[in-house]
Amino acid sequence: MSTTAIPVICLDGPSGVGKGTICLAVAGHLGWHILDSGSLYRITALQFSRLFPDMAANAVDEAQLVEMASNLSVSYRQINNELVIMLNEEDITQLIRSEKMGEKASQIAVIPSVREALLARQRAFLQAPGLVADGRDMGTVVFPESVLKIYLTASPEERAKRRYKQLKDKGIDVNLSALVEELRVRDDRDMNRKAAPLKPASDAIIIDTSTLNIEQVTDEVMHWVDQRV
């Protein structure tokens, strides 16, 4: 089967709207592959931090960042209904989920040459029988011909509350108001960057998750999957 014939479902939106959980549920239901595109930026950020622990992304030669992004050996595994992210056979799932990695990833994501390098890397995950891809520009840039495009959204306050609970449950001390401000700053940067700004595709179905739980969002997405796929 050629890659052009392989169906793709895109789940886009800002951080904290439940994209990863919904992506896992939909992929599990269909028996399809998963692409957590945001993790690629976080993985690049992790590699960057390991090589240049005391430097900002804009202080490093772009060519080094591009080479790093182009050669990521990444795989995704579904284990006990959880997504496990492997880099060179190392489980880095928790390492890349920190707020620090999220902030560095957002800084790296505004560099056009790095985005271009990761674009090819993302498209390489397209395999039969199908792919469920979550991110910020899956439906607008990476897979514009996808069979279904969903854009999940929620208020910064609600998303911060969800993140706050996640971190507290893990025993991580965090400030809620600081989380809200970090999300606002990240949203502004993602929405106003020149390369692939965060926005719904013109033909995307927009779902506001502010007042919905994960089960309700999953049901809504699966309704559209049943209609379109």
C-alpha positions in Angstrom: 0.0 0.0 0.0 1.4 3.4 -0.9 1.6 6.0 1.8 -0.9 8.2 -0.1 -3.6 5.5 0.4 -3.0 5.1 4.2 -5.6 7.0 6.2 -4.6 9.6 8.8 -6.7 11.1 11.7 -5.3 14.4 13.0 -5.9 15.6 16.6 -4.5 19.2 16.9 -4.7 21.8 19.7 -2.7 23.5 22.5 -1.2 21.6 25.4 -3.5 20.4 28.1 -6.6 19.6 26.1 -6.2 15.8 26.3 -4.8 15.2 22.8 -2.5 12.4 23.9 -5.1 10.5 25.8 -7.7 10.8 23.0 -5.1 9.8 20.4 -4.2 6.6 22.4 -7.9 5.7 22.8 -8.7 6.2 19.1 -5.6 4.4 17.9 -6.4 1.5 20.3 -10.0 1.3 19.0 -8.9 1.2 15.3 -5.7 -0.8 15.8 -3.7 2.0 14.1 -0.2 3.5 14.7 0.4 6.6 16.9 2.4 9.8 16.3 2.9 12.1 19.3 4.4 14.9 17.2 4.9 17.2 20.2 7.2 14.6 21.7 9.6 15.0 18.8 10.2 18.6 19.8 10.5 17.6 23.4 12.9 14.8 22.5 15.0 17.3 20.4 14.9 19.6 23.5 16.1 16.7 25.7 19.0 15.9 23.3 19.8 19.6 23.2 19.8 19.9 27.0 22.1 16.8 27.3 24.6 18.2 24.8 24.3 21.9 25.8 23.1 22.0 29.4 23.8 25.7 30.0 22.8 27.2 26.6 19.6 28.6 25.2 18.4 27.2 21.9 18.9 30.5 20.0 22.6 30.4 21.1 23.4 27.2 19.3 24.2 26.9 15.6 21.0 26.0 13.7 22.8 23.4 11.7 23.5 21.4 14.9 19.9 21.5 15.9 18.8 20.4 12.4 21.2 17.5 12.4 20.0 16.5 15.9 16.3 16.7 14.9 16.9 14.8 11.6 18.5 11.8 13.3 16.2 11.0 16.1 15.8 7.3 16.6 12.3 7.3 18.1 9.5 4.7 18.5 6.1 4.7 20.2 4.8 1.7 22.1 1.4 1.1 23.6 1.9 -0.7 26.9 -1.0 -1.2 29.4 -3.0 1.5 27.7 -0.1 3.9 28.1 2.1 5.5 25.5 5.8 4.7 26.0 8.3 6.8 24.1 11.6 5.3 23.3 14.8 7.1 22.1 17.6 4.8 21.1 15.8 2.1 23.1 15.8 4.3 26.3 12.4 4.9 27.8 12.3 8.7 28.0 8.5 9.1 28.5 8.8 10.9 31.9 12.0 12.7 31.1 10.4 14.8 28.3 7.1 15.6 30.2 8.6 18.2 32.5 7.6 21.8 32.2 11.3 22.6 31.5 11.3 20.4 28.4 8.0 21.8 27.3 9.3 25.3 27.5 12.5 24.4 25.6 10.5 22.5 23.0 8.3 25.6 22.4 11.5 27.6 21.8 12.9 25.1 19.4 9.5 24.8 17.5 9.8 28.4 16.3 13.0 27.7 14.3 11.9 27.1 10.7 14.8 24.9 9.7 14.2 22.6 12.7 10.5 22.4 11.9 11.4 21.4 8.3 13.7 18.6 9.6 11.1 17.3 11.9 8.4 17.5 9.1 10.1 14.7 7.2 10.6 12.7 10.4 6.9 13.0 11.3 5.7 11.9 7.9 7.9 8.8 8.1 5.6 7.5 10.8 2.8 7.0 8.3 2.3 3.2 8.0 -0.6 0.8 7.3 -3.2 0.3 8.4 -3.5 3.9 9.5 -2.1 6.7 11.7 -3.6 8.8 14.5 -1.4 11.9 14.8 -1.6 14.5 17.6 0.1 17.8 17.6 -0.4 21.5 16.7 -0.1 21.5 12.9 -0.9 17.9 11.9 -4.0 18.9 9.9 -2.7 22.2 8.5 0.9 21.2 7.5 2.0 17.7 8.1 -1.0 15.7 6.9 -3.3 18.2 5.1 -5.0 15.4 3.2 -6.0 13.5 6.3 -9.5 11.8 6.4 -10.4 13.5 9.6 -9.2 16.6 11.4 -10.1 17.4 15.0 -9.1 20.5 16.8 -9.4 20.3 20.6 -9.4 23.5 22.7 -10.0 24.6 26.2 -9.4 27.8 28.3 -5.9 28.3 29.7 -7.3 28.2 33.2 -8.9 24.8 32.7 -5.8 23.4 31.0 -3.6 24.7 33.8 -5.9 23.1 36.4 -5.5 19.7 34.6 -1.7 20.1 34.4 -1.6 21.2 38.1 -3.5 18.0 39.1 -1.2 15.8 37.0 1.9 17.3 38.6 0.5 17.2 42.1 -0.5 13.6 41.7 3.1 12.9 40.8 4.3 14.7 44.0 5.7 17.6 42.0 5.4 21.0 43.7 3.9 23.5 41.3 2.1 27.0 41.3 -1.2 27.1 39.6 -1.1 30.8 38.6 2.4 30.3 37.2 1.1 27.4 35.1 -1.7 29.6 33.7 0.8 32.3 32.7 3.2 29.8 31.2 0.4 28.4 29.1 -0.6 31.9 27.9 2.9 32.7 26.9 3.3 29.4 25.1 0.0 29.8 23.3 0.9 33.3 22.2 4.3 32.0 20.9 2.7 29.0 19.1 -0.2 31.0 17.6 2.0 33.8 16.3 5.1 32.0 15.0 5.8 32.4 11.3 6.3 28.7 10.7 3.1 26.6 11.0 1.2 28.7 13.6 -1.2 26.9 15.9 -4.6 27.2 14.4 -7.5 24.9 13.3 -7.4 23.6 9.8 -10.2 25.2 7.7 -12.0 21.9 7.5 -11.3 20.8 11.1 -14.1 19.9 13.6 -13.5 22.0 16.7 -14.3 20.5 20.1 -14.1 22.7 23.3 -13.1 20.3 26.1 -13.3 22.9 28.9 -16.4 21.3 30.4 -16.0 17.8 29.2 -14.2 14.8 30.7 -12.0 12.5 28.8 -14.7 9.9 28.2 -17.0 12.6 26.8 -14.3 13.9 24.5 -13.4 10.4 23.3 -17.1 9.7 22.6 -17.4 12.9 20.5 -14.2 12.1 18.6 -15.3 8.5 17.9 -18.6 9.8 16.6 -16.7 11.7 13.9 -14.4 8.8 13.3 -17.4 6.5 12.6 -18.8 9.2 10.3 -15.6 9.8 8.3 -13.3 6.8 8.4 
